[in-house]
């Protein structure tokens, strides 16, 4: 007597995790990469704009020096 095997459907394209799948999986991969690229781009832009526009210590020292003398002059008057 021959040993019987369980019959499986003959699928020419077996679905495995991360392999093959539906044709739209390629579109999802491109969309995910696009979203990640946009997030990285906006983050890089925000950091560059922050570093470009942040106040420096010399600007604060100059405004404190001029502001301090005018405040003391108005207080003595």
PDB file of N, H, CA, C and O in Angstrom:
ATOM      1  N   UNK A   1       0.823  -1.166   0.000  1.00  0.00           N
ATOM      2  CA  UNK A   1       0.000   0.000   0.000  1.00  0.00           C
ATOM      3  C   UNK A   1       0.884   1.251   0.000  1.00  0.00           C
ATOM      4  O   UNK A   1       1.857   1.330   0.750  1.00  0.00           O
ATOM      5  N   UNK A   2       0.548   2.202  -0.824  1.00  0.00           N
ATOM      6  H   UNK A   2      -0.243   2.138  -1.433  1.00  0.00           H
ATOM      7  CA  UNK A   2       1.336   3.427  -0.930  1.00  0.00           C
ATOM      8  C   UNK A   2       0.947   4.399   0.177  1.00  0.00           C
ATOM      9  O   UNK A   2      -0.217   4.507   0.562  1.00  0.00           O
ATOM     10  N   UNK A   3       1.946   5.088   0.664  1.00  0.00           N
ATOM     11  H   UNK A   3       2.891   5.000   0.351  1.00  0.00           H
ATOM     12  CA  UNK A   3       1.683   6.086   1.709  1.00  0.00           C
ATOM     13  C   UNK A   3       1.000   7.289   1.076  1.00  0.00           C
ATOM     14  O   UNK A   3       1.448   7.816   0.058  1.00  0.00           O
ATOM     15  N   UNK A   4      -0.075   7.703   1.689  1.00  0.00           N
ATOM     16  H   UNK A   4      -0.439   7.275   2.517  1.00  0.00           H
ATOM     17  CA  UNK A   4      -0.795   8.845   1.114  1.00  0.00           C
ATOM     18  C   UNK A   4      -0.246  10.145   1.701  1.00  0.00           C
ATOM     19  O   UNK A   4       0.017  10.254   2.899  1.00  0.00           O
ATOM     20  N   UNK A   5      -0.089  11.095   0.837  1.00  0.00           N
ATOM     21  H   UNK A   5      -0.303  11.007  -0.135  1.00  0.00           H
ATOM     22  CA  UNK A   5       0.379  12.409   1.261  1.00  0.00           C
ATOM     23  C   UNK A   5      -0.801  13.368   1.257  1.00  0.00           C
ATOM     24  O   UNK A   5      -1.748  13.218   0.486  1.00  0.00           O
ATOM     25  N   UNK A   6      -0.717  14.355   2.138  1.00  0.00           N
ATOM     26  H   UNK A   6       0.052  14.477   2.764  1.00  0.00           H
ATOM     27  CA  UNK A   6      -1.777  15.374   2.062  1.00  0.00           C
ATOM     28  C   UNK A   6      -1.615  16.174   0.777  1.00  0.00           C
ATOM     29  O   UNK A   6      -0.501  16.520   0.386  1.00  0.00           O
ATOM     30  N   UNK A   7      -2.713  16.459   0.140  1.00  0.00           N
ATOM     31  H   UNK A   7      -3.618  16.178   0.458  1.00  0.00           H
ATOM     32  CA  UNK A   7      -2.629  17.192  -1.118  1.00  0.00           C
ATOM     33  C   UNK A   7      -2.680  18.693  -0.845  1.00  0.00           C
ATOM     34  O   UNK A   7      -3.521  19.182  -0.091  1.00  0.00           O
ATOM     35  N   UNK A   8      -1.766  19.397  -1.475  1.00  0.00           N
ATOM     36  H   UNK A   8      -1.083  19.000  -2.088  1.00  0.00           H
ATOM     37  CA  UNK A   8      -1.710  20.851  -1.381  1.00  0.00           C
ATOM     38  C   UNK A   8      -2.015  21.418  -2.756  1.00  0.00           C
ATOM     39  O   UNK A   8      -1.671  20.808  -3.768  1.00  0.00           O
ATOM     40  N   UNK A   9      -2.643  22.554  -2.803  1.00  0.00           N
ATOM     41  H   UNK A   9      -2.923  23.050  -1.980  1.00  0.00           H
ATOM     42  CA  UNK A   9      -2.894  23.139  -4.128  1.00  0.00           C
ATOM     43  C   UNK A   9      -1.579  23.525  -4.786  1.00  0.00           C
ATOM     44  O   UNK A   9      -0.655  24.000  -4.126  1.00  0.00           O
ATOM     45  N   UNK A  10      -1.509  23.319  -6.063  1.00  0.00           N
ATOM     46  H   UNK A  10      -2.259  22.933  -6.599  1.00  0.00           H
ATOM     47  CA  UNK A  10      -0.299  23.662  -6.806  1.00  0.00           C
ATOM     48  C   UNK A  10      -0.333  25.145  -7.163  1.00  0.00           C
ATOM     49  O   UNK A  10      -0.827  25.540  -8.218  1.00  0.00           O
ATOM     50  N   UNK A  11       0.193  25.929  -6.276  1.00  0.00           N
ATOM     51  H   UNK A  11       0.594  25.608  -5.418  1.00  0.00           H
ATOM     52  CA  UNK A  11       0.242  27.371  -6.494  1.00  0.00           C
ATOM     53  C   UNK A  11       1.600  27.704  -7.097  1.00  0.00           C
ATOM     54  O   UNK A  11       2.624  27.481  -6.450  1.00  0.00           O
ATOM     55  N   UNK A  12       1.639  28.232  -8.320  1.00  0.00           N
ATOM     56  H   UNK A  12       0.808  28.413  -8.846  1.00  0.00           H
ATOM     57  CA  UNK A  12       2.941  28.520  -8.935  1.00  0.00           C
ATOM     58  C   UNK A  12       3.674  29.661  -8.227  1.00  0.00           C
ATOM     59  O   UNK A  12       4.889  29.798  -8.368  1.00  0.00           O
ATOM     60  N   UNK A  13       2.946  30.477  -7.473  1.00  0.00           N
ATOM     61  H   UNK A  13       1.959  30.366  -7.359  1.00  0.00           H
ATOM     62  CA  UNK A  13       3.568  31.597  -6.767  1.00  0.00           C
ATOM     63  C   UNK A  13       3.261  31.482  -5.277  1.00  0.00           C
ATOM     64  O   UNK A  13       2.325  32.114  -4.789  1.00  0.00           O
ATOM     65  N   UNK A  14       4.029  30.692  -4.560  1.00  0.00           N
ATOM     66  H   UNK A  14       4.790  30.178  -4.956  1.00  0.00           H
ATOM     67  CA  UNK A  14       3.743  30.574  -3.129  1.00  0.00           C
ATOM     68  C   UNK A  14       4.037  31.886  -2.404  1.00  0.00           C
ATOM     69  O   UNK A  14       4.986  32.597  -2.733  1.00  0.00           O
ATOM     70  N   UNK A  15       3.214  32.186  -1.425  1.00  0.00           N
ATOM     71  H   UNK A  15       2.443  31.608  -1.157  1.00  0.00           H
ATOM     72  CA  UNK A  15       3.404  33.426  -0.675  1.00  0.00           C
ATOM     73  C   UNK A  15       4.231  33.135   0.563  1.00  0.00           C
ATOM     74  O   UNK A  15       3.837  32.356   1.430  1.00  0.00           O
ATOM     75  N   UNK A  16       5.360  33.764   0.622  1.00  0.00           N
ATOM     76  H   UNK A  16       5.680  34.397  -0.083  1.00  0.00           H
ATOM     77  CA  UNK A  16       6.213  33.657   1.798  1.00  0.00           C
ATOM     78  C   UNK A  16       6.439  35.051   2.342  1.00  0.00           C
ATOM     79  O   UNK A  16       6.290  36.039   1.623  1.00  0.00           O
ATOM     80  N   UNK A  17       6.794  35.130   3.597  1.00  0.00           N
ATOM     81  H   UNK A  17       6.916  34.328   4.182  1.00  0.00           H
ATOM     82  CA  UNK A  17       6.982  36.420   4.238  1.00  0.00           C
ATOM     83  C   UNK A  17       8.117  37.174   3.567  1.00  0.00           C
ATOM     84  O   UNK A  17       9.254  36.703   3.551  1.00  0.00           O
ATOM     85  N   UNK A  18       7.821  38.326   3.020  1.00  0.00           N
ATOM     86  H   UNK A  18       6.898  38.709   3.033  1.00  0.00           H
ATOM     87  CA  UNK A  18       8.836  39.155   2.392  1.00  0.00           C
ATOM     88  C   UNK A  18       9.210  38.748   0.985  1.00  0.00           C
ATOM     89  O   UNK A  18      10.066  39.388   0.375  1.00  0.00           O
ATOM     90  N   UNK A  19       8.599  37.702   0.447  1.00  0.00           N
ATOM     91  H   UNK A  19       7.904  37.182   0.943  1.00  0.00           H
ATOM     92  CA  UNK A  19       8.939  37.225  -0.888  1.00  0.00           C
ATOM     93  C   UNK A  19       7.664  37.161  -1.699  1.00  0.00           C
ATOM     94  O   UNK A  19       6.649  36.633  -1.244  1.00  0.00           O
ATOM     95  N   UNK A  20       7.720  37.694  -2.883  1.00  0.00           N
ATOM     96  H   UNK A  20       8.544  38.123  -3.253  1.00  0.00           H
ATOM     97  CA  UNK A  20       6.569  37.585  -3.765  1.00  0.00           C
ATOM     98  C   UNK A  20       5.384  38.372  -3.248  1.00  0.00           C
ATOM     99  O   UNK A  20       5.508  39.543  -2.890  1.00  0.00           O
ATOM    100  N   UNK A  21       4.258  37.733  -3.213  1.00  0.00           N
ATOM    101  H   UNK A  21       4.157  36.782  -3.504  1.00  0.00           H
ATOM    102  CA  UNK A  21       3.053  38.390  -2.738  1.00  0.00           C
ATOM    103  C   UNK A  21       2.312  39.059  -3.862  1.00  0.00           C
ATOM    104  O   UNK A  21       2.488  38.720  -5.032  1.00  0.00           O
ATOM    105  N   UNK A  22       1.494  39.994  -3.506  1.00  0.00           N
ATOM    106  H   UNK A  22       1.351  40.269  -2.555  1.00  0.00           H
ATOM    107  CA  UNK A  22       0.678  40.670  -4.507  1.00  0.00           C
ATOM    108  C   UNK A  22       1.501  41.707  -5.254  1.00  0.00           C
ATOM    109  O   UNK A  22       2.535  42.156  -4.759  1.00  0.00           O
ATOM    110  N   UNK A  23       1.048  42.088  -6.441  1.00  0.00           N
ATOM    111  H   UNK A  23       0.208  41.723  -6.843  1.00  0.00           H
ATOM    112  CA  UNK A  23       1.782  43.102  -7.201  1.00  0.00           C
ATOM    113  C   UNK A  23       1.803  44.467  -6.514  1.00  0.00           C
ATOM    114  O   UNK A  23       2.695  45.277  -6.767  1.00  0.00           O
ATOM    115  N   UNK A  24       0.835  44.719  -5.656  1.00  0.00           N
ATOM    116  H   UNK A  24       0.110  44.061  -5.451  1.00  0.00           H
ATOM    117  CA  UNK A  24       0.795  46.023  -4.992  1.00  0.00           C
ATOM    118  C   UNK A  24       1.798  46.129  -3.859  1.00  0.00           C
ATOM    119  O   UNK A  24       1.983  47.217  -3.313  1.00  0.00           O
ATOM    120  N   UNK A  25       2.457  45.029  -3.483  1.00  0.00           N
ATOM    121  H   UNK A  25       2.307  44.146  -3.926  1.00  0.00           H
ATOM    122  CA  UNK A  25       3.442  45.110  -2.408  1.00  0.00           C
ATOM    123  C   UNK A  25       4.624  45.972  -2.822  1.00  0.00           C
ATOM    124  O   UNK A  25       5.242  46.615  -1.973  1.00  0.00           O
ATOM    125  N   UNK A  26       4.946  45.998  -4.089  1.00  0.00           N
ATOM    126  H   UNK A  26       4.444  45.476  -4.779  1.00  0.00           H
ATOM    127  CA  UNK A  26       6.016  46.876  -4.579  1.00  0.00           C
ATOM    128  C   UNK A  26       5.638  48.341  -4.440  1.00  0.00           C
ATOM    129  O   UNK A  26       6.480  49.183  -4.130  1.00  0.00           O
ATOM    130  N   UNK A  27       4.360  48.637  -4.673  1.00  0.00           N
ATOM    131  H   UNK A  27       3.676  47.953  -4.926  1.00  0.00           H
ATOM    132  CA  UNK A  27       3.897  50.015  -4.523  1.00  0.00           C
ATOM    133  C   UNK A  27       3.951  50.447  -3.060  1.00  0.00           C
ATOM    134  O   UNK A  27       4.296  51.588  -2.754  1.00  0.00           O
ATOM    135  N   UNK A  28       3.607  49.527  -2.164  1.00  0.00           N
ATOM    136  H   UNK A  28       3.326  48.600  -2.413  1.00  0.00           H
ATOM    137  CA  UNK A  28       3.653  49.851  -0.740  1.00  0.00           C
ATOM    138  C   UNK A  28       5.086  50.102  -0.290  1.00  0.00           C
ATOM    139  O   UNK A  28       5.331  50.981   0.537  1.00  0.00           O
ATOM    140  N   UNK A  29       6.027  49.345  -0.824  1.00  0.00           N
ATOM    141  H   UNK A  29       5.828  48.631  -1.496  1.00  0.00           H
ATOM    142  CA  UNK A  29       7.424  49.517  -0.473  1.00  0.00           C
ATOM    143  C   UNK A  29       7.931  50.883  -0.931  1.00  0.00           C
ATOM    144  O   UNK A  29       8.635  51.572  -0.193  1.00  0.00           O
ATOM    145  N   UNK A  30       7.571  51.264  -2.142  1.00  0.00           N
ATOM    146  H   UNK A  30       6.999  50.704  -2.742  1.00  0.00           H
ATOM    147  CA  UNK A  30       7.978  52.572  -2.663  1.00  0.00           C
ATOM    148  C   UNK A  30       7.339  53.682  -1.843  1.00  0.00           C
ATOM    149  O   UNK A  30       7.986  54.687  -1.550  1.00  0.00           O
ATOM    150  N   UNK A  31       6.070  53.509  -1.470  1.00  0.00           N
ATOM    151  H   UNK A  31       5.545  52.692  -1.709  1.00  0.00           H
ATOM    152  CA  UNK A  31       5.380  54.523  -0.670  1.00  0.00           C
ATOM    153  C   UNK A  31       6.033  54.666   0.706  1.00  0.00           C
ATOM    154  O   UNK A  31       6.187  55.782   1.201  1.00  0.00           O
ATOM    155  N   UNK A  32       6.412  53.564   1.319  1.00  0.00           N
ATOM    156  H   UNK A  32       6.287  52.657   0.916  1.00  0.00           H
ATOM    157  CA  UNK A  32       7.073  53.607   2.624  1.00  0.00           C
ATOM    158  C   UNK A  32       8.424  54.304   2.516  1.00  0.00           C
ATOM    159  O   UNK A  32       8.781  55.102   3.383  1.00  0.00           O
ATOM    160  N   UNK A  33       9.167  54.012   1.471  1.00  0.00           N
ATOM    161  H   UNK A  33       8.876  53.364   0.767  1.00  0.00           H
ATOM    162  CA  UNK A  33      10.455  54.677   1.280  1.00  0.00           C
ATOM    163  C   UNK A  33      10.278  56.168   1.034  1.00  0.00           C
ATOM    164  O   UNK A  33      11.089  56.972   1.495  1.00  0.00           O
ATOM    165  N   UNK A  34       9.234  56.543   0.319  1.00  0.00           N
ATOM    166  H   UNK A  34       8.576  55.890  -0.056  1.00  0.00           H
ATOM    167  CA  UNK A  34       8.965  57.948   0.062  1.00  0.00           C
ATOM    168  C   UNK A  34       8.613  58.678   1.355  1.00  0.00           C
ATOM    169  O   UNK A  34       9.077  59.796   1.578  1.00  0.00           O
ATOM    170  N   UNK A  35       7.811  58.068   2.193  1.00  0.00           N
ATOM    171  H   UNK A  35       7.434  57.159   2.011  1.00  0.00           H
ATOM    172  CA  UNK A  35       7.444  58.681   3.471  1.00  0.00           C
ATOM    173  C   UNK A  35       8.675  58.847   4.349  1.00  0.00           C
ATOM    174  O   UNK A  35       8.859  59.898   4.964  1.00  0.00           O
ATOM    175  N   UNK A  36       9.514  57.833   4.415  1.00  0.00           N
ATOM    176  H   UNK A  36       9.365  56.979   3.916  1.00  0.00           H
ATOM    177  CA  UNK A  36      10.736  57.924   5.218  1.00  0.00           C
ATOM    178  C   UNK A  36      11.655  59.008   4.672  1.00  0.00           C
ATOM    179  O   UNK A  36      12.252  59.751   5.449  1.00  0.00           O
ATOM    180  N   UNK A  37      11.781  59.114   3.354  1.00  0.00           N
ATOM    181  H   UNK A  37      11.295  58.510   2.722  1.00  0.00           H
ATOM    182  CA  UNK A  37      12.618  60.144   2.751  1.00  0.00           C
ATOM    183  C   UNK A  37      12.080  61.538   3.054  1.00  0.00           C
ATOM    184  O   UNK A  37      12.856  62.452   3.330  1.00  0.00           O
ATOM    185  N   UNK A  38      10.762  61.711   3.005  1.00  0.00           N
ATOM    186  H   UNK A  38      10.131  60.968   2.780  1.00  0.00           H
ATOM    187  CA  UNK A  38      10.178  63.018   3.312  1.00  0.00           C
ATOM    188  C   UNK A  38      10.392  63.399   4.773  1.00  0.00           C
ATOM    189  O   UNK A  38      10.702  64.552   5.073  1.00  0.00           O
ATOM    190  N   UNK A  39      10.229  62.451   5.674  1.00  0.00           N
ATOM    191  H   UNK A  39       9.977  61.515   5.430  1.00  0.00           H
ATOM    192  CA  UNK A  39      10.446  62.739   7.098  1.00  0.00           C
ATOM    193  C   UNK A  39      11.906  63.123   7.343  1.00  0.00           C
ATOM    194  O   UNK A  39      12.183  64.072   8.076  1.00  0.00           O
ATOM    195  N   UNK A  40      12.825  62.399   6.740  1.00  0.00           N
ATOM    196  H   UNK A  40      12.599  61.628   6.145  1.00  0.00           H
ATOM    197  CA  UNK A  40      14.247  62.730   6.897  1.00  0.00           C
ATOM    198  C   UNK A  40      14.563  64.093   6.283  1.00  0.00           C
ATOM    199  O   UNK A  40      15.339  64.865   6.846  1.00  0.00           O
ATOM    200  N   UNK A  41      13.970  64.384   5.147  1.00  0.00           N
ATOM    201  H   UNK A  41      13.339  63.757   4.690  1.00  0.00           H
ATOM    202  CA  UNK A  41      14.203  65.679   4.508  1.00  0.00           C
ATOM    203  C   UNK A  41      13.686  66.837   5.341  1.00  0.00           C
ATOM    204  O   UNK A  41      14.377  67.843   5.500  1.00  0.00           O
ATOM    205  N   UNK A  42      12.464  66.705   5.881  1.00  0.00           N
ATOM    206  H   UNK A  42      11.903  65.887   5.751  1.00  0.00           H
ATOM    207  CA  UNK A  42      11.922  67.769   6.726  1.00  0.00           C
ATOM    208  C   UNK A  42      12.729  67.936   8.005  1.00  0.00           C
ATOM    209  O   UNK A  42      12.913  69.056   8.482  1.00  0.00           O
ATOM    210  N   UNK A  43      13.212  66.829   8.563  1.00  0.00           N
ATOM    211  H   UNK A  43      13.063  65.919   8.175  1.00  0.00           H
ATOM    212  CA  UNK A  43      14.032  66.912   9.771  1.00  0.00           C
ATOM    213  C   UNK A  43      15.340  67.630   9.474  1.00  0.00           C
ATOM    214  O   UNK A  43      15.765  68.494  10.241  1.00  0.00           O
ATOM    215  N   UNK A  44      15.970  67.279   8.375  1.00  0.00           N
ATOM    216  H   UNK A  44      15.624  66.577   7.752  1.00  0.00           H
ATOM    217  CA  UNK A  44      17.215  67.938   7.991  1.00  0.00           C
ATOM    218  C   UNK A  44      16.990  69.424   7.738  1.00  0.00           C
ATOM    219  O   UNK A  44      17.804  70.248   8.155  1.00  0.00           O
ATOM    220  N   UNK A  45      15.910  69.776   7.070  1.00  0.00           N
ATOM    221  H   UNK A  45      15.248  69.106   6.731  1.00  0.00           H
ATOM    222  CA  UNK A  45      15.591  71.175   6.820  1.00  0.00           C
ATOM    223  C   UNK A  45      15.346  71.939   8.120  1.00  0.00           C
ATOM    224  O   UNK A  45      15.799  73.074   8.269  1.00  0.00           O
ATOM    225  N   UNK A  46      14.638  71.325   9.050  1.00  0.00           N
ATOM    226  H   UNK A  46      14.270  70.403   8.929  1.00  0.00           H
ATOM    227  CA  UNK A  46      14.362  71.974  10.329  1.00  0.00           C
ATOM    228  C   UNK A  46      15.649  72.212  11.112  1.00  0.00           C
ATOM    229  O   UNK A  46      15.817  73.273  11.712  1.00  0.00           O
ATOM    230  N   UNK A  47      16.549  71.250  11.115  1.00  0.00           N
ATOM    231  H   UNK A  47      16.413  70.387  10.628  1.00  0.00           H
ATOM    232  CA  UNK A  47      17.819  71.409  11.843  1.00  0.00           C
ATOM    233  C   UNK A  47      18.657  72.516  11.210  1.00  0.00           C
ATOM    234  O   UNK A  47      19.232  73.343  11.919  1.00  0.00           O
ATOM    235  N   UNK A  48      18.727  72.535   9.883  1.00  0.00           N
ATOM    236  H   UNK A  48      18.259  71.864   9.308  1.00  0.00           H
ATOM    237  CA  UNK A  48      19.509  73.578   9.204  1.00  0.00           C
ATOM    238  C   UNK A  48      18.918  74.957   9.484  1.00  0.00           C
ATOM    239  O   UNK A  48      19.658  75.895   9.779  1.00  0.00           O
ATOM    240  N   UNK A  49      17.595  75.092   9.395  1.00  0.00           N
ATOM    241  H   UNK A  49      16.993  74.329   9.155  1.00  0.00           H
ATOM    242  CA  UNK A  49      16.975  76.386   9.672  1.00  0.00           C
ATOM    243  C   UNK A  49      17.158  76.804  11.125  1.00  0.00           C
ATOM    244  O   UNK A  49      17.343  77.989  11.402  1.00  0.00           O
ATOM    245  N   UNK A  50      17.110  75.864  12.051  1.00  0.00           N
ATOM    246  H   UNK A  50      16.959  74.902  11.827  1.00  0.00           H
ATOM    247  CA  UNK A  50      17.329  76.193  13.461  1.00  0.00           C
ATOM    248  C   UNK A  50      18.758  76.678  13.675  1.00  0.00           C
ATOM    249  O   UNK A  50      18.984  77.689  14.338  1.00  0.00           O
ATOM    250  N   UNK A  51      19.714  75.959  13.115  1.00  0.00           N
ATOM    251  H   UNK A  51      19.531  75.137  12.575  1.00  0.00           H
ATOM    252  CA  UNK A  51      21.109  76.362  13.307  1.00  0.00           C
ATOM    253  C   UNK A  51      21.409  77.697  12.636  1.00  0.00           C
ATOM    254  O   UNK A  51      22.256  78.454  13.110  1.00  0.00           O
ATOM    255  N   UNK A  52      20.725  77.986  11.548  1.00  0.00           N
ATOM    256  H   UNK A  52      20.037  77.371  11.163  1.00  0.00           H
ATOM    257  CA  UNK A  52      20.957  79.239  10.830  1.00  0.00           C
ATOM    258  C   UNK A  52      20.344  80.420  11.579  1.00  0.00           C
ATOM    259  O   UNK A  52      20.932  81.502  11.606  1.00  0.00           O
ATOM    260  N   UNK A  53      19.163  80.231  12.192  1.00  0.00           N
ATOM    261  H   UNK A  53      18.686  79.352  12.170  1.00  0.00           H
ATOM    262  CA  UNK A  53      18.443  81.334  12.809  1.00  0.00           C
ATOM    263  C   UNK A  53      18.623  81.444  14.323  1.00  0.00           C
ATOM    264  O   UNK A  53      18.142  82.406  14.922  1.00  0.00           O
ATOM    265  N   UNK A  54      19.306  80.483  14.960  1.00  0.00           N
ATOM    266  H   UNK A  54      19.698  79.702  14.473  1.00  0.00           H
ATOM    267  CA  UNK A  54      19.415  80.542  16.414  1.00  0.00           C
ATOM    268  C   UNK A  54      20.243  81.752  16.829  1.00  0.00           C
ATOM    269  O   UNK A  54      21.199  82.114  16.144  1.00  0.00           O
ATOM    270  N   UNK A  55      19.886  82.370  17.932  1.00  0.00           N
ATOM    271  H   UNK A  55      19.109  82.076  18.489  1.00  0.00           H
ATOM    272  CA  UNK A  55      20.652  83.526  18.400  1.00  0.00           C
ATOM    273  C   UNK A  55      22.016  83.086  18.926  1.00  0.00           C
ATOM    274  O   UNK A  55      22.157  82.018  19.522  1.00  0.00           O
ATOM    275  N   UNK A  56      22.998  83.921  18.693  1.00  0.00           N
ATOM    276  H   UNK A  56      22.883  84.788  18.209  1.00  0.00           H
ATOM    277  CA  UNK A  56      24.334  83.590  19.176  1.00  0.00           C
ATOM    278  C   UNK A  56      24.585  84.299  20.506  1.00  0.00           C
ATOM    279  O   UNK A  56      23.831  85.193  20.889  1.00  0.00           O
ATOM    280  N   UNK A  57      25.621  83.906  21.192  1.00  0.00           N
ATOM    281  H   UNK A  57      26.234  83.179  20.881  1.00  0.00           H
ATOM    282  CA  UNK A  57      25.947  84.488  22.492  1.00  0.00           C
ATOM    283  C   UNK A  57      26.394  85.941  22.344  1.00  0.00           C
ATOM    284  O   UNK A  57      26.158  86.747  23.244  1.00  0.00           O
ATOM    285  N   UNK A  58      27.029  86.290  21.236  1.00  0.00           N
ATOM    286  H   UNK A  58      27.221  85.636  20.505  1.00  0.00           H
ATOM    287  CA  UNK A  58      27.492  87.675  21.052  1.00  0.00           C
ATOM    288  C   UNK A  58      26.317  88.628  20.855  1.00  0.00           C
ATOM    289  O   UNK A  58      26.382  89.777  21.290  1.00  0.00           O
ATOM    290  N   UNK A  59      25.249  88.175  20.209  1.00  0.00           N
ATOM    291  H   UNK A  59      25.196  87.242  19.855  1.00  0.00           H
ATOM    292  CA  UNK A  59      24.071  89.034  20.056  1.00  0.00           C
ATOM    293  C   UNK A  59      23.425  89.307  21.405  1.00  0.00           C
ATOM    294  O   UNK A  59      22.987  90.425  21.675  1.00  0.00           O
ATOM    295  N   UNK A  60      23.365  88.278  22.258  1.00  0.00           N
ATOM    296  H   UNK A  60      23.721  87.370  22.039  1.00  0.00           H
ATOM    297  CA  UNK A  60      22.781  88.461  23.581  1.00  0.00           C
ATOM    298  C   UNK A  60      23.630  89.396  24.432  1.00  0.00           C
ATOM    299  O   UNK A  60      23.089  90.219  25.171  1.00  0.00           O
ATOM    300  N   UNK A  61      24.933  89.282  24.340  1.00  0.00           N
ATOM    301  H   UNK A  61      25.372  88.613  23.740  1.00  0.00           H
ATOM    302  CA  UNK A  61      25.814  90.119  25.145  1.00  0.00           C
ATOM    303  C   UNK A  61      25.683  91.584  24.722  1.00  0.00           C
ATOM    304  O   UNK A  61      25.682  92.476  25.570  1.00  0.00           O
ATOM    305  N   UNK A  62      25.575  91.830  23.428  1.00  0.00           N
ATOM    306  H   UNK A  62      25.577  91.105  22.739  1.00  0.00           H
ATOM    307  CA  UNK A  62      25.452  93.202  22.941  1.00  0.00           C
ATOM    308  C   UNK A  62      24.109  93.801  23.350  1.00  0.00           C
ATOM    309  O   UNK A  62      24.053  94.965  23.746  1.00  0.00           O
ATOM    310  N   UNK A  63      23.027  93.027  23.262  1.00  0.00           N
ATOM    311  H   UNK A  63      23.072  92.082  22.940  1.00  0.00           H
ATOM    312  CA  UNK A  63      21.721  93.571  23.627  1.00  0.00           C
ATOM    313  C   UNK A  63      21.603  93.745  25.140  1.00  0.00           C
ATOM    314  O   UNK A  63      20.942  94.678  25.597  1.00  0.00           O
ATOM    315  N   UNK A  64      22.226  92.873  25.920  1.00  0.00           N
ATOM    316  H   UNK A  64      22.763  92.116  25.549  1.00  0.00           H
ATOM    317  CA  UNK A  64      22.198  93.020  27.376  1.00  0.00           C
ATOM    318  C   UNK A  64      22.986  94.241  27.820  1.00  0.00           C
ATOM    319  O   UNK A  64      22.570  94.937  28.747  1.00  0.00           O
ATOM    320  N   UNK A  65      24.117  94.516  27.176  1.00  0.00           N
ATOM    321  H   UNK A  65      24.455  93.951  26.423  1.00  0.00           H
ATOM    322  CA  UNK A  65      24.946  95.648  27.544  1.00  0.00           C
ATOM    323  C   UNK A  65      24.217  96.957  27.226  1.00  0.00           C
ATOM    324  O   UNK A  65      24.216  97.875  28.046  1.00  0.00           O
ATOM    325  N   UNK A  66      23.613  97.050  26.074  1.00  0.00           N
ATOM    326  H   UNK A  66      23.614  96.304  25.408  1.00  0.00           H
ATOM    327  CA  UNK A  66      22.919  98.286  25.708  1.00  0.00           C
ATOM    328  C   UNK A  66      21.617  98.417  26.493  1.00  0.00           C
ATOM    329  O   UNK A  66      21.231  99.522  26.873  1.00  0.00           O
ATOM    330  N   UNK A  67      20.959  97.326  26.731  1.00  0.00           N
ATOM    331  H   UNK A  67      21.273  96.428  26.423  1.00  0.00           H
ATOM    332  CA  UNK A  67      19.709  97.350  27.484  1.00  0.00           C
ATOM    333  C   UNK A  67      19.963  97.662  28.954  1.00  0.00           C
ATOM    334  O   UNK A  67      19.149  98.337  29.586  1.00  0.00           O
ATOM    335  N   UNK A  68      21.052  97.196  29.499  1.00  0.00           N
ATOM    336  H   UNK A  68      21.713  96.648  28.986  1.00  0.00           H
ATOM    337  CA  UNK A  68      21.363  97.437  30.897  1.00  0.00           C
ATOM    338  C   UNK A  68      21.688  98.890  31.164  1.00  0.00           C
ATOM    339  O   UNK A  68      21.294  99.419  32.204  1.00  0.00           O
ATOM    340  N   UNK A  69      22.395  99.558  30.262  1.00  0.00           N
ATOM    341  H   UNK A  69      22.716  99.129  29.418  1.00  0.00           H
ATOM    342  CA  UNK A  69      22.759 100.964  30.469  1.00  0.00           C
ATOM    343  C   UNK A  69      21.532 101.864  30.327  1.00  0.00           C
ATOM    344  O   UNK A  69      21.401 102.837  31.070  1.00  0.00           O
ATOM    345  N   UNK A  70      20.645 101.564  29.403  1.00  0.00           N
ATOM    346  H   UNK A  70      20.752 100.774  28.799  1.00  0.00           H
ATOM    347  CA  UNK A  70      19.452 102.415  29.248  1.00  0.00           C
ATOM    348  C   UNK A  70      18.503 102.204  30.416  1.00  0.00           C
ATOM    349  O   UNK A  70      17.804 103.138  30.811  1.00  0.00           O
ATOM    350  N   UNK A  71      18.461 101.025  30.968  1.00  0.00           N
ATOM    351  H   UNK A  71      19.028 100.267  30.647  1.00  0.00           H
ATOM    352  CA  UNK A  71      17.579 100.773  32.101  1.00  0.00           C
ATOM    353  C   UNK A  71      18.101 101.490  33.352  1.00  0.00           C
ATOM    354  O   UNK A  71      17.317 102.011  34.145  1.00  0.00           O
ATOM    355  N   UNK A  72      19.402 101.514  33.519  1.00  0.00           N
ATOM    356  H   UNK A  72      20.039 101.092  32.875  1.00  0.00           H
ATOM    357  CA  UNK A  72      19.947 102.196  34.693  1.00  0.00           C
ATOM    358  C   UNK A  72      19.841 103.707  34.539  1.00  0.00           C
ATOM    359  O   UNK A  72      19.674 104.417  35.530  1.00  0.00           O
ATOM    360  N   UNK A  73      19.936 104.206  33.313  1.00  0.00           N
ATOM    361  H   UNK A  73      20.072 103.629  32.508  1.00  0.00           H
ATOM    362  CA  UNK A  73      19.807 105.653  33.082  1.00  0.00           C
ATOM    363  C   UNK A  73      18.378 106.097  33.367  1.00  0.00           C
ATOM    364  O   UNK A  73      18.177 107.163  33.949  1.00  0.00           O
ATOM    365  N   UNK A  74      17.388 105.314  32.976  1.00  0.00           N
ATOM    366  H   UNK A  74      17.552 104.448  32.503  1.00  0.00           H
ATOM    367  CA  UNK A  74      16.003 105.708  33.219  1.00  0.00           C
ATOM    368  C   UNK A  74      15.664 105.566  34.704  1.00  0.00           C
ATOM    369  O   UNK A  74      14.814 106.298  35.210  1.00  0.00           O
ATOM    370  N   UNK A  75      16.303 104.653  35.397  1.00  0.00           N
ATOM    371  H   UNK A  75      16.994 104.058  34.986  1.00  0.00           H
ATOM    372  CA  UNK A  75      16.028 104.472  36.816  1.00  0.00           C
ATOM    373  C   UNK A  75      16.612 105.617  37.631  1.00  0.00           C
ATOM    374  O   UNK A  75      16.020 106.015  38.635  1.00  0.00           O
ATOM    375  N   UNK A  76      17.766 106.160  37.224  1.00  0.00           N
ATOM    376  H   UNK A  76      18.247 105.836  36.410  1.00  0.00           H
ATOM    377  CA  UNK A  76      18.392 107.248  37.979  1.00  0.00           C
ATOM    378  C   UNK A  76      17.706 108.581  37.690  1.00  0.00           C
ATOM    379  O   UNK A  76      17.784 109.504  38.502  1.00  0.00           O
ATOM    380  N   UNK A  77      17.052 108.688  36.573  1.00  0.00           N
ATOM    381  H   UNK A  77      16.988 107.939  35.914  1.00  0.00           H
ATOM    382  CA  UNK A  77      16.409 109.951  36.212  1.00  0.00           C
ATOM    383  C   UNK A  77      15.145 110.078  36.962  1.00  0.00           C
ATOM    384  O   UNK A  77      14.435 111.072  36.811  1.00  0.00           O
TER     385      UNK A  77
END
